[in-house]
Amino acid sequence: MFLATTGLVELWDTRDEIIVLGSWGLREDQRENWKTLKVTRASSPWSDNRAIAKAAGYCCEATEGLEESLGLFLNQTHGTSHGKRYWKTLLGGWLLYYVHAFYDRYTALKRAFDNYENLKAVVLDPACYETPLDTVDFLRLAYGPAQDQFNLQMYSQALRAMGLKEAIWKQVALSHPHKRPKQEVRAIKRLVQCLSPWFTRTTRPEIMMGTGFKHAQLLRLVTLMAPQGGVQPGPRPVFQEPRALDQSLREQIGNIPSRDEFTSALVKSLRFNFPVIWLEGYADFRDSCLKIWPHRPKIIVSGNDWYGNEPFKLLAAEFQERGSRLWGLQSGAGYGMSAVIPQEEFESSIVDRWISYGWSDLQGTAAVESLPHPRFPSLRKKNGQRLKNARGILLVTTNHPQYHHRFESGVLGKFGEIIDWRDRFIQALPDTHRRRLAIKLKDDHDPWEQKKRLREAHGPLRIEGTKKSFHRLLAESRIAVIEYYGTTMLEALAADIPTVLFWDPQTWQFRESAQPYIEKLREAGILHETPEAAAHHVLQVYEVPSHWWDSKLVQTARKAFVERYALGNKNWAGDWVKAFRKELSCIHREQAAA
């Protein structure tokens, strides 16, 4: 039997029975090439939520050990003496993606060889391996339009590390041109960066702000904090230029200590997959970052720069060793609610203070503080201005990488079921209401070909891509229907717009502290456990949604949820300024006492 690890159908041995590792192997754009073949899809190792939680825990332990080994190796290589937190800040975001991804590929292979006999597979010629330049480049390679080749690279590395030489059917060589997307910098962001020193009257701002706010919101903080030393936007991600690999160093990094069979395979893969920026490019990159921001800010704040913004991570790591305080800012849903969310544990482990949307039971060690987020009151304001004759049903959909990228509660390995539930919801609507339906797709990169599937299953539909924003569509709609737990759900509920949710409770697992709030949404008719129940409720309330939505039962449930998981108010900037001033005063007192 032939084991198809990727969707590269042209590499399959079509003369034999084919075992496909996952849904990514059965690409919609390749359907004509595989629909007549004898194909069996291997069972997923992650169909059980307990398996996902166990895998997340194991990957966390493996990552911690690897961070320590890499920190020692990189200190020795670069002639530095940075602490564990420094290297965790630099490498932790990439390792969170990479360790989880490699463990998934490795485990899927082991499971397939345990379940099937005489399997054979194609592997990629090591001469064709591609080394990512940085974290963003890794994500582009592993989950972008050309994702099959880099995933074939990881499967090949895992297969070779497992010592299954007899399973290698043949080795193939593939070309992979290295193209990076162009970076777009909006005019308002340039304006904020230009005006920040003017407002603060200083080139030594007290606070460096990363992602988490829109540029206009950031400009408001810049203005209000001017008398206290100022806020300035942090550095933007920069594109790394390819450079020659140091094969001697890469041989060494592939031999750092490991603790078991999997981490041994993982470490061997680092020889080819460890980002260039932290090995060959580290010294030059560090020097260039410290030149653009030579003065230490007292507070550094960010939502998700801890992953793909390499200059920001470098400066945060450097300055925290010199006394800067790091603030982590919640940047989406899941935090504080999901039963398994490794990014919450990682982010809170590198910061001194964690800013949540209202909740406080953090899976980490940082101090937690709740501050209102401007994304919520801005929607409330729009809700008050909505047209009374707003019409239509807005169905907000989600998307997910075809290749697994992180062990967390949610759609891992179950995105096909999400699509099936979506179809069931649409099918449950009569034609009169289906004509009033607008479907919001999450992004334009769609390896699942969802737009094509929707039209094949349901005929003509109004499908919105990314050109029209979620907020605009929400303001135009009479009722919003959301098929998943995500940030759009928080925004819709905070905006006080009639909202219906539906999802499989076996797919979305929440921590115990969140259960009472979820149950209240269910009792109020906001959350439904089948798409048919959600569709039936939409039909019941559609003509005058406010009769249901403004009821005491619904508003009590909505407000309780929003206050804990989507906190916001009109004076959000004032609350943030108070928090900054309090932290700066504390720092100044400590410095005076030292």
C-alpha positions in Angstrom: 0.0 0.0 0.0 1.1 3.5 -0.8 1.1 6.1 2.0 0.1 9.6 0.7 1.5 12.1 3.2 0.6 15.2 1.2 -1.8 16.4 -1.5 0.9 16.1 -4.2 -1.1 13.5 -6.3 1.5 13.5 -9.0 3.9 11.7 -6.6 1.5 8.9 -5.6 1.9 5.4 -6.8 -1.6 5.1 -8.4 -1.1 1.4 -9.2 -1.6 0.5 -5.5 -4.1 1.0 -2.8 -3.6 4.5 -1.3 -3.7 5.4 2.4 -4.1 9.2 2.8 -2.9 10.6 6.1 -5.5 13.4 6.3 -8.0 15.7 4.6 -5.1 17.8 3.1 -4.3 14.8 0.9 -7.7 14.9 -0.8 -7.4 18.4 -2.2 -10.5 19.8 -3.9 -8.5 21.2 -6.8 -7.1 17.7 -7.4 -10.4 15.9 -7.2 -10.4 14.8 -10.8 -7.0 13.2 -10.3 -7.9 11.1 -7.2 -11.7 10.5 -7.3 -11.3 7.2 -9.4 -8.4 5.9 -7.2 -8.8 3.3 -4.4 -8.2 5.7 -1.5 -8.6 5.1 2.2 -8.3 8.0 4.7 -6.3 7.0 7.8 -8.0 7.7 11.1 -6.9 10.8 12.9 -4.9 10.5 16.2 -6.7 13.7 17.4 -10.4 12.7 17.1 -10.6 12.5 20.9 -10.3 15.7 23.0 -8.3 13.9 25.7 -5.7 13.1 23.0 -5.5 16.7 22.0 -5.0 17.8 25.7 -2.3 15.1 26.2 -0.5 16.1 23.0 -0.6 19.8 24.0 0.9 18.9 27.4 3.6 16.7 26.0 4.6 19.4 23.4 4.8 22.0 26.2 7.2 19.8 28.1 9.2 19.0 24.9 9.4 22.7 24.1 10.6 23.7 27.5 13.5 21.2 27.3 14.3 22.3 23.7 14.3 26.0 24.7 16.9 25.3 27.4 19.1 23.3 25.1 18.8 25.9 22.3 19.5 28.7 24.7 22.8 27.1 25.8 23.8 26.3 22.2 23.0 29.8 20.9 24.8 31.5 23.8 27.9 29.5 23.1 27.6 30.1 19.3 27.0 33.8 19.5 29.3 34.5 22.5 26.4 35.8 24.7 25.1 35.0 28.1 21.4 35.6 27.8 18.9 34.0 30.3 16.2 31.5 29.6 13.5 34.2 29.3 15.5 36.0 26.6 15.6 32.9 24.4 12.0 32.0 25.2 10.9 35.4 24.1 12.8 35.1 20.8 12.2 31.4 20.0 9.0 30.5 21.9 6.5 31.7 19.3 8.2 29.8 16.5 8.7 26.7 18.7 5.0 26.7 19.6 4.1 26.3 16.0 7.0 24.0 15.0 7.0 21.5 17.9 3.3 21.0 17.6 3.4 20.6 13.8 6.3 18.2 13.9 4.7 16.1 16.6 1.6 15.9 14.6 3.5 14.7 11.5 5.6 12.2 13.5 2.6 10.8 15.4 0.5 10.4 12.3 3.3 8.5 10.6 3.7 6.1 13.6 0.0 5.5 13.8 -0.2 4.7 10.0 2.7 2.2 10.2 1.1 0.6 13.3 -2.2 0.2 11.6 -1.2 -0.8 8.0 1.4 -3.4 6.8 3.9 -3.0 4.0 3.4 0.8 3.6 5.7 2.7 1.2 6.0 6.4 0.8 7.8 9.1 -1.2 10.4 11.3 0.5 11.9 14.5 -0.5 15.6 14.8 -1.5 17.4 16.6 1.3 19.1 18.8 -1.4 15.6 20.3 -2.0 14.9 21.1 1.6 14.1 24.7 2.3 15.2 26.5 5.4 12.8 29.2 6.7 14.2 32.6 7.2 12.1 33.5 10.2 8.8 32.6 11.9 6.6 34.3 9.2 8.5 32.5 6.5 8.0 29.2 8.3 4.2 29.8 8.4 4.2 30.7 4.7 6.1 27.5 3.8 4.0 25.2 6.1 0.5 26.7 5.6 0.7 28.9 2.5 -0.2 28.2 -1.1 2.8 25.9 -1.6 2.3 24.1 1.7 2.5 20.5 0.3 6.2 20.7 -0.4 7.4 21.9 3.0 5.1 19.4 4.7 6.5 16.7 2.5 9.9 17.9 3.8 8.8 17.4 7.5 7.2 14.0 6.8 10.4 12.9 5.1 12.6 14.1 8.0 10.3 12.3 10.5 10.3 9.1 8.4 14.1 9.0 8.1 14.5 9.7 11.8 12.2 6.8 12.6 14.7 4.5 10.7 12.0 3.2 8.3 14.3 2.9 5.2 12.4 -0.1 3.9 9.3 2.2 3.7 10.9 4.6 1.3 9.5 3.9 -2.2 11.5 6.6 -3.9 13.2 10.0 -3.3 12.0 12.9 -5.4 13.5 16.3 -6.2 11.2 19.4 -6.4 12.0 23.0 -7.1 10.6 25.6 -4.7 11.1 29.3 -5.7 11.5 31.5 -2.7 9.0 34.3 -2.9 7.9 36.6 -0.1 4.7 38.7 -0.2 5.2 42.4 -0.2 4.6 44.3 3.0 1.8 46.9 3.1 2.2 49.8 5.5 -0.9 52.0 5.8 -0.7 55.7 5.7 -2.2 56.2 9.1 0.5 53.9 10.6 3.2 56.1 9.0 1.4 59.1 10.5 1.4 57.6 14.0 5.1 56.8 13.7 5.9 60.3 12.5 3.8 62.1 15.1 4.8 60.1 18.1 8.1 61.9 18.8 6.4 65.3 18.1 3.7 64.6 20.7 6.1 63.3 23.3 8.8 65.9 22.6 11.3 63.1 23.2 13.1 60.4 21.3 13.1 58.3 24.4 9.5 57.1 24.8 8.5 55.4 28.1 6.2 52.9 26.4 6.7 50.8 23.2 3.4 49.6 21.8 3.1 46.6 19.5 0.0 45.1 17.9 -3.4 45.1 19.7 -4.9 48.4 18.7 -5.9 49.9 15.4 -3.7 52.8 14.3 -6.2 55.5 15.1 -6.7 54.1 18.6 -2.9 54.0 19.1 -2.7 57.6 18.0 -5.2 58.4 20.8 -2.9 56.8 23.4 0.1 58.6 21.9 -1.7 62.0 22.4 -3.0 61.3 26.0 0.4 59.9 27.2 2.5 62.7 25.8 2.9 64.5 29.2 4.1 61.3 30.8 7.0 60.6 28.5 5.0 59.1 25.6 3.9 56.1 23.7 5.5 55.1 20.4 4.7 52.2 18.1 7.2 49.4 18.1 9.1 48.2 15.0 7.3 46.5 12.2 8.3 43.1 10.9 11.0 43.2 8.3 11.7 40.8 5.4 14.8 38.7 5.8 17.1 38.3 2.9 18.3 34.7 2.1 21.9 34.1 3.1 24.3 31.2 2.9 23.8 28.5 5.5 26.6 27.6 7.9 26.6 23.8 7.5 29.0 23.3 10.4 26.7 25.2 12.8 23.7 23.4 11.5 25.4 20.0 12.0 25.9 21.0 15.7 22.4 22.3 16.3 21.1 18.9 14.9 23.0 17.2 17.7 21.9 19.1 20.8 20.6 16.9 23.7 17.2 15.2 23.4 15.2 13.3 25.9 13.2 10.6 23.9 12.6 9.2 20.5 10.4 12.0 19.3 12.6 14.9 20.5 15.6 13.1 18.9 13.8 13.2 15.6 12.8 16.8 16.3 16.3 17.9 17.0 17.6 16.3 13.9 15.1 18.2 11.8 16.5 21.5 13.2 19.6 21.1 11.0 17.4 22.1 8.1 14.3 23.8 9.6 15.8 26.1 12.3 15.2 29.7 11.1 18.2 31.5 9.6 17.5 34.7 11.6 18.5 33.2 14.9 21.6 31.3 13.7 23.4 32.7 10.7 21.6 36.1 10.8 21.5 36.7 14.6 24.5 39.1 15.0 23.7 41.4 12.1 19.9 41.4 12.9 20.5 42.2 16.6 22.8 45.1 15.7 20.3 46.6 13.2 17.4 46.3 15.7 19.3 48.1 18.5 20.2 50.9 16.1 16.6 51.7 15.3 15.6 51.7 19.0 18.7 52.3 21.1 16.9 53.6 24.3 15.2 51.3 26.7 11.5 51.9 27.2 10.1 51.2 30.7 7.0 49.3 29.4 6.7 47.2 26.3 3.1 46.1 25.3 1.9 43.7 22.6 -0.9 41.4 21.6 0.6 39.0 19.1 4.1 40.4 18.1 5.5 37.5 20.2 5.1 35.3 17.2 5.9 36.8 13.8 7.4 40.3 14.6 11.1 39.4 14.9 12.4 43.0 15.5 9.8 43.5 18.3 10.7 40.2 19.9 14.4 41.0 19.8 14.0 44.4 21.4 11.6 43.0 24.0 14.1 40.2 24.9 17.0 42.7 25.1 15.2 45.3 27.1 13.5 43.0 29.6 17.0 41.9 30.6 17.8 45.6 31.2 14.7 46.2 33.4 11.8 46.8 31.0 8.5 45.4 32.0 6.6 43.4 29.4 2.8 43.5 29.1 0.9 40.9 27.1 -2.4 41.9 25.6 -5.2 39.4 24.8 -5.5 39.4 21.0 -8.5 37.2 20.4 -11.0 34.7 21.7 -10.1 31.4 23.4 -8.0 33.0 26.1 -9.6 32.6 29.5 -12.2 30.1 28.1 -10.7 27.2 26.1 -9.8 24.1 28.0 -6.6 23.7 25.9 -4.9 26.9 24.7 -1.1 26.6 24.7 -0.5 30.1 23.4 -2.1 31.5 26.6 0.5 29.6 28.7 3.4 30.7 26.4 2.5 34.4 26.2 1.9 34.7 30.0 5.2 33.0 30.7 7.3 35.7 29.0 5.4 38.8 30.3 5.2 40.5 33.7 1.6 41.6 33.3 -1.3 40.1 31.3 -4.1 42.3 30.1 -7.3 40.3 29.6 -10.8 41.1 28.2 -12.3 40.7 31.7 -11.5 37.3 33.1 -8.7 36.5 35.6 -8.0 32.7 35.7 -4.8 32.7 33.7 -3.0 29.5 32.7 0.4 31.0 33.5 2.5 33.0 36.0 2.0 36.6 35.0 -0.1 39.1 37.1 -3.5 39.5 35.4 -5.3 42.8 34.9 -8.6 43.5 33.1 -8.7 46.6 30.9 -11.4 47.5 28.3 -10.5 47.0 24.7 -11.5 49.6 22.1 -12.7 47.0 19.6 -15.8 46.5 21.7 -17.1 50.0 22.4 -16.6 51.1 18.8 -19.1 48.4 17.8 -21.5 49.4 20.5 -21.5 53.0 19.0 -22.2 51.6 15.6 -25.0 49.5 17.0 -26.8 52.6 18.3 -26.7 54.1 14.8 -28.0 51.0 12.9 -30.7 51.6 10.4 -34.1 50.5 11.7 -34.8 48.7 8.4 -31.6 46.6 8.5 -32.3 43.4 6.7 -30.7 40.1 6.1 -29.0 37.3 7.9 -25.2 37.3 8.2 -23.6 33.9 8.5 -20.0 34.3 9.8 -17.8 31.4 8.9 -14.4 30.2 10.1 -11.3 28.8 8.3 -8.5 26.5 9.4 -5.2 25.3 8.0 -5.5 22.0 6.2 -2.3 20.7 7.8 -2.5 20.7 11.6 -0.7 23.6 13.2 -1.4 23.6 17.0 -3.0 21.4 19.6 -5.8 23.4 21.1 -9.6 23.1 21.8 -11.5 23.7 18.6 -11.5 22.4 15.1 -8.3 20.4 15.0 -8.9 17.6 12.6 -12.7 18.4 12.4 -12.9 21.3 9.9 -14.8 19.0 7.5 -17.5 18.6 10.2 -17.7 22.4 10.5 -18.3 22.7 6.8 -21.0 19.9 7.1 -22.8 21.8 9.9 -22.7 25.0 7.9 -24.4 23.2 5.0 -27.0 21.8 7.3 -27.8 25.3 8.6 -28.2 26.7 5.1 -30.3 23.7 4.1 -32.6 24.3 7.0 -33.5 27.8 5.8 -36.4 28.1 3.4 -35.8 29.8 0.0 -37.3 33.1 1.2 -34.7 33.4 4.0 -31.8 31.9 2.0 -32.2 34.8 -0.4 -31.6 37.1 2.5 -28.5 35.3 3.6 -25.0 36.8 3.3 -22.1 34.4 4.0 -18.9 36.0 5.3 -15.8 33.9 4.5 -12.9 34.5 6.9 -10.1 35.0 4.3 -9.2 34.8 0.7 -6.6 32.0 1.1 -9.0 29.0 0.8 -7.4 25.6 0.2 -10.7 24.0 1.2 -12.4 25.8 -1.8 -15.4 26.7 0.4 -16.9 29.2 -2.0 -17.0 26.5 -4.7 -18.5 23.9 -2.3 -21.2 26.3 -1.1 -22.4 27.1 -4.6 -22.3 23.4 -5.7 -24.4 22.4 -2.6 -26.8 25.3 -2.4 -26.9 27.1 -5.8 -26.6 30.9 -6.1 -25.6 32.5 -2.8 -24.3 35.9 -1.7 -20.8 35.2 -0.6 -18.6 38.0 0.9 -14.8 37.7 0.9 -12.4 40.1 2.6 -13.3 43.3 0.6 -16.3 44.1 2.8 -15.4 44.1 6.5 -17.2 42.0 9.1 -18.1 45.2 11.0 -19.8 46.7 8.0 -21.7 43.6 7.2 -22.7 43.3 10.8 -24.1 46.8 10.8 -26.1 46.1 7.7 -27.7 42.9 9.0 -30.8 42.2 11.1 -29.3 39.2 12.8 -25.9 37.6 12.9 -25.3 33.8 12.9 -21.8 32.6 13.9 -20.7 29.0 13.5 -17.7 29.0 15.8 -16.2 30.4 19.0 -14.0 33.3 17.9 -13.3 37.0 18.1 -16.3 37.9 15.9 -18.6 36.3 18.4 -17.2 38.5 21.2 -17.6 41.6 19.0 -21.1 40.8 18.0 -22.3 40.2 21.6 -20.5 43.3 22.8 -22.1 45.3 20.0 -25.5 44.2 21.3 -26.6 43.0 17.9 -29.0 40.0 17.7 -26.7 37.0 17.5 -27.3 33.3 17.1 -24.5 30.8 17.7 -24.2 27.1 16.9 -21.4 24.6 17.4 -20.8 21.0 18.4 -20.1 20.9 22.2 -17.8 18.0 21.6 -15.6 20.1 19.3 -15.4 23.3 21.4 -14.2 22.4 24.9 -14.2 25.1 27.6 -12.6 25.3 31.0 -14.8 24.8 34.1 -14.9 28.5 35.0 -16.4 29.4 31.6 -19.2 26.8 31.7 -21.8 28.9 33.7 -21.5 31.7 31.1 -21.8 29.3 28.2 -24.9 27.7 29.8 -26.6 31.1 30.2 -26.1 31.7 26.5 -27.7 28.4 25.8 -30.6 29.0 28.1 -31.2 32.4 26.5 -31.5 30.8 23.0 -28.3 32.5 21.8 -26.2 29.2 21.6 -27.5 26.1 19.9 -26.1 22.6 19.7 -27.3 21.7 16.2 -27.5 23.8 13.0 -31.1 22.9 12.6 -32.0 24.3 16.0 -30.1 27.5 15.2 -32.0 27.9 11.8 -35.3 27.2 13.5 -34.6 30.0 16.1 -33.6 32.4 13.4 -36.9 31.8 11.6 -38.8 32.4 14.8 -37.2 35.7 15.7 -36.3 37.1 12.2 -39.3 39.5 11.7 -38.7 41.4 14.9 -35.5 40.2 16.6 -35.6 42.8 19.3 -38.6 41.2 20.9 -36.3 38.2 21.8 -33.0 40.0 22.0 -34.1 42.8 24.4 -35.7 40.4 26.8 -34.4 40.2 30.3 -33.2 36.6 30.0 -31.2 37.4 26.9 -29.7 40.7 28.1 -28.8 39.2 31.5 -26.9 36.4 29.8 -25.3 38.7 27.2 -24.1 41.3 29.7 -22.7 38.6 32.1 -20.7 37.1 29.2 -19.5 40.4 27.8 -18.4 41.8 31.2 -16.1 38.7 31.6 -15.0 38.0 28.1 -15.4 41.1 26.0 -14.9 44.1 28.3 -15.1 47.6 26.8 -16.3 51.1 27.6 -16.3 54.5 25.9 -13.4 55.7 28.2 -11.1 52.8 27.4 -8.2 55.1 26.6 -8.6 56.8 30.0 -8.4 53.4 31.8 -5.3 52.5 29.8 -3.6 55.8 30.7 -4.3 55.3 34.4 -2.8 51.8 34.2 0.3 53.1 32.4 0.7 56.0 34.9 0.4 53.5 37.8 3.0 51.2 36.4 5.4 54.1 35.6 5.0 55.5 39.1 5.8 52.1 40.6 8.9 51.9 38.4 10.0 55.4 39.4 9.6 54.6 43.1 11.6 51.4 42.8 14.4 53.3 41.0 14.5 56.0 43.6 14.7 53.4 46.4 17.5 51.5 44.7 
